Amino acid sequence: DAKTTQPNSMESNEEEPVHLPCNHSTISGTDYIHWYRQLPSQGPEYVIHGLTSNVNNRMASLAIAEDRKSSTLILHRATLRDAAVYYCILRDFGNAGNMLTFGGGTRLMVKP
Amino acid sequence: DADVTQTPRNRITKTGKRIMLECSQTKGHDRMYWYRQDPGLGLRLIYYSFDVKDINKGEISDGYSVSRQAQAKFSLSLESAIPNQTALYFCATSDSLKRDRVTYNEQFFGPGTRLTVL
C-alpha cells in the first residue's frame, strides 16, 4: 500500500472547524482514501472513505485534491469528544485482503 | 452489548508464560484480525483470518499463534511471553461482501487488551 504523511499533532478550539491534512503523493489509481480515528482508551473506528469525489457523512467530510495526491478530513464543529488520533490510510480497492496499514496519525487536541 | 469483545481487558504476566487473548464477535463477519499497538505508534497487523479454515500471517507474526475456533471466535496466543510483547492488542472484524463491485470492508475494532509482560 502507498504511504501517507500526516502532521503529528494539531490543536483546535471547541465548536470551530478542523481541517486534518494528509499527503499521499504515491497514491495509485485503485487506492481508496480511508480515515479512522482512535479515541483515548478505545480501538480505532471508521470515519469516512473516498476515491475521487468529496464525501460527506454524519461524522465528517472528506475533501480530495483533484490530483488525489492529498486529502483533508474536515470536522465541521469540533467537540471535546473529537479529541483523538486520526489515521489516514490508503487501500487498494482491488485488494481482497482488506488490510489496514496504520501510520502514526495526527493527534487532535480540542480546547474548550 | 458490544459487537466485538475481547477478554481479558488487562493482563499482567511473567516472562516465559503462555498467554491466550480471546476475541468474540456478534456481527456475523467472516474476517477477523489481530493487531498490536505500542505506545505512541499506529497499529500493526499480527495475524488475520478470512474464514475458519483460512489463517494468514501479518506484518509481525513471530512469537504469536492464532486459532479460529468458529466464525465468531479468534484467539491469539503468546507461547512464551517476553517483555517486548508488552503492548495493547486489538481484535477487529470485517465482512467480505462486495459493494458496487468493489471490495470495501470497514473494520470494526474491539476495546483492546492491555498486556504487560514482566
Interface residues (C-beta under 8 A of the other chain):
Chain A: Y32 Y36 S41 Q42 G43 P44 E45 Y46 H49 Y87 R91 F93 G94 N95 A96 G97 N98 M99 L100 T101 F102 G103 G104 G105
Chain B: V4 R31 Y35 G40 L41 G42 L43 R44 L45 Y48 G58 F90 A92 S94 S96 V102 T103 Y104 N105 E106 Q107 F108 F109 G110 P111 G112
